[in-house]
Structure formats: C-alpha cells, structure tokens
Amino acid sequence: MTAPERFGARLARAVAARGPLCAGIDPHPGLIESWGLPVDVSGLERFALGATEALAAVTAIVKPQSAFFEAFGPPGVAVLERVVDTAHDAGALVLLDVKRGDIGSTMAAYTAAYVADKAAFTADAATVSPYLGFGALDPAVAAATAAGNGLFVLARTSNPEAHELQSARLADGRTVAQSVVDAAAAHNADAEPLGDVGVVVGATISPGELDLSRLNGPVLAPGFGAQGATAADLRAVFGAGLPGVLPASSRDLLRHGPDPDALRQAVVRVAELLAQTRENDQ
Ligand SMILES: O=c1ccn([C@@H]2O[C@H](COP(=O)(O)O)[C@@H](O)[C@H]2O)c(=O)[nH]1
C-alpha cells in the first residue's frame, strides 16, 4: 500500500495555488442573525454551508470552529460533518479548530475522531493544546502523520490573557511558547517542503517574541481582522517570506455574507492586501 501524501506537502501545494489565507467558519449567533437566518439548527446549516461553499472555493484551507457547532448539540455536530465534506468538494483543505488536549491515551481517541486513518470527521488537520505536556500529544502526532494529516499546536495564542502563562520563562530561559515551537520543530526536521506539525501563533503578539526560524512547519496566525491585527502586524511578527504562515480570519470575512460573491470578494481583497505587503518587503 502506498503511503498517503503528507499534510505539509498538500498544504504547500494548496497555498501555492490559492494563497495563504485561512478562512474561518465561525457561526456566531449574531452573524447567523445578520444573514437574516434563525438562530437554530436550520439557520446554522444554511449559514455554515453557504459560507463554506463560497469561501472554500477560493481559499487553500478553511477552519471551522467546532464550538459554534457543538453549541447546537448532536444536530450541530452533524452540520459540522457536512461542512468538512462541502469544503473538500470545493477543493479546500480543512483544519478543524477543536483545541483538544489531554493525557496521551485520551489524545489517541481524539485523534481517531478527527485526523487518524479512517477518522470520523476526515479533517486534514486539527488544533491541539500542549498544556498537559507536549509529550502527551505524541500519540496524536503519530496517528495524524501516519494518515497523511497534520496538527496545529497552540504555542502563543492571540488572546490577551495568554501572555502571562505562555510567555513565562522556563529554567533554561526559553518562554513556554518557544518550548512548544521547538518541540513541534523536532517533528518537522528534514521534511520538505513543510512538516506536518504546525503551531498556532497569534498575529496580535509582539514582534520578536518567538523564533520560528527552525520550525519548518505551518503557522496558523489568528487574530488578523476582527481581533485587530493588520497585514503590517503580520509582517512585523512573522517577517517577510517565512513559508507556511496562514493568516486566519473568521468574523471579518463572514460579515460580508450571505451573498457568496461578496464573501469571495472579501477573500480577494485580503489576498491583495497580503500580496501588497509582501511586495513592499521586496
Ligand atoms: O490563538 C488563537 C487560536 C484560535 N483562535 C480561533 O480563531 C478564530 C478567530 O476568529 P476571528 O473572528 O477572526 O477573531 C476563532 O475561531 C478562535 O477560536 C484564535 O482566535 N486565537
């Protein structure tokens, strides 16, 4: 049996074709209402599938936020499953934002749900938390990568409350967040063009907080748009030409719906802005 193509390679190809923007599918009740839909499972379904059909046609990767689907109970989770399939049909990869983190044996079960071989959800990658110890993620890394899928490990998140914990110093002088980046990098050594174990680093953090130069893996950069980070902040935090940085935006794209053309135009505008910022660097 031939090995599945690795996530890092699939992501690099998708980004080369469609650009780095990661479109978030976050069905906030207020957004569902603003699309003129009822805040119930039928409204959730029309919102999430409409957003996914439009955004997944023009982006490399979409990121459904599981919490907003789980909030509707099992029928909401069934909608999430359809979002994953719809995004794949439109040609995008799917990063499920579930932020799971637990002891190793339980992580194996979470992986079976999302990114292992024959996983229930068939996502291409999932977000995980290392704050029960990075080693507790080992079963998840092994199962996801064996299936050709990826993980994005929370390192330095975009929310202001994260700083105290994630920027605390370890005995060796590194920050907690840097130790997460370094542990992810160890899994990506020698991978080409990009490893399968990414990190989450908010576009809202201060420049120079983290050294990502040896990561050799993708970086999900939320905080762009609704949380205030700009294209200039992305450049300041991540530098020019760092491969694999995926600026992520949810509310700031979704507020343009329900018109699919308006949603797609919002993606085009952000892509132009990102490209312009890159050109200014050269
Ligand atoms: O550090 C993090 C990690 C994840 N998120 C998630 O990304 C989106 C951001 O939504 P916006 O509407 O673009 O602010 C959301 O699903 C968060 O749970 C994050 O913001 N920061």
The ligand as an SDF file (V2000), in Angstrom:
LIG
                    3D

 21 22  0  0  0  0  0  0  0  0999 V2000
   -4.8820   31.8530   19.3650 O   0  0  0  0  0  0  0  0  0  0  0  0
   -5.9680   31.6210   18.8370 C   0  0  0  0  0  0  0  0  0  0  0  0
   -6.3600   30.3430   18.4580 C   0  0  0  0  0  0  0  0  0  0  0  0
   -7.5430   30.1820   17.8180 C   0  0  0  0  0  0  0  0  0  0  0  0
   -8.3710   31.2220   17.5860 N   0  0  0  0  0  0  0  0  0  0  0  0
   -9.6390   30.9590   16.8690 C   0  0  0  0  0  0  0  0  0  0  0  0
   -9.5610   31.6060   15.5910 O   0  0  0  0  0  0  0  0  0  0  0  0
  -10.8190   32.2070   15.2860 C   0  0  0  0  0  0  0  0  0  0  0  0
  -10.6490   33.7110   15.2230 C   0  0  0  0  0  0  0  0  0  0  0  0
  -11.8430   34.3080   14.8280 O   0  0  0  0  0  0  0  0  0  0  0  0
  -11.9210   35.8650   14.3830 P   0  0  0  0  0  0  0  0  0  0  0  0
  -13.3740   36.0890   14.1570 O   0  0  0  0  0  0  0  0  0  0  0  0
  -11.1000   36.0270   13.1240 O   0  0  0  0  0  0  0  0  0  0  0  0
  -11.3890   36.6550   15.5070 O   0  0  0  0  0  0  0  0  0  0  0  0
  -11.7910   31.7390   16.3530 C   0  0  0  0  0  0  0  0  0  0  0  0
  -12.3740   30.5290   15.9060 O   0  0  0  0  0  0  0  0  0  0  0  0
  -10.8960   31.4560   17.5480 C   0  0  0  0  0  0  0  0  0  0  0  0
  -11.4270   30.4790   18.3980 O   0  0  0  0  0  0  0  0  0  0  0  0
   -7.9940   32.4730   17.9660 C   0  0  0  0  0  0  0  0  0  0  0  0
   -8.7090   33.4700   17.7480 O   0  0  0  0  0  0  0  0  0  0  0  0
   -6.8030   32.6440   18.5790 N   0  0  0  0  0  0  0  0  0  0  0  0
  1  2  2  0
  2  3  1  0
  2 21  1  0
  3  4  2  0
  4  5  1  0
  5  6  1  0
  5 19  1  0
  6  7  1  0
  6 17  1  0
  7  8  1  0
  8  9  1  0
  8 15  1  0
  9 10  1  0
 10 11  1  0
 11 12  2  0
 11 13  1  0
 11 14  1  0
 15 16  1  0
 15 17  1  0
 17 18  1  0
 19 20  2  0
 19 21  1  0
M  END
$$$$
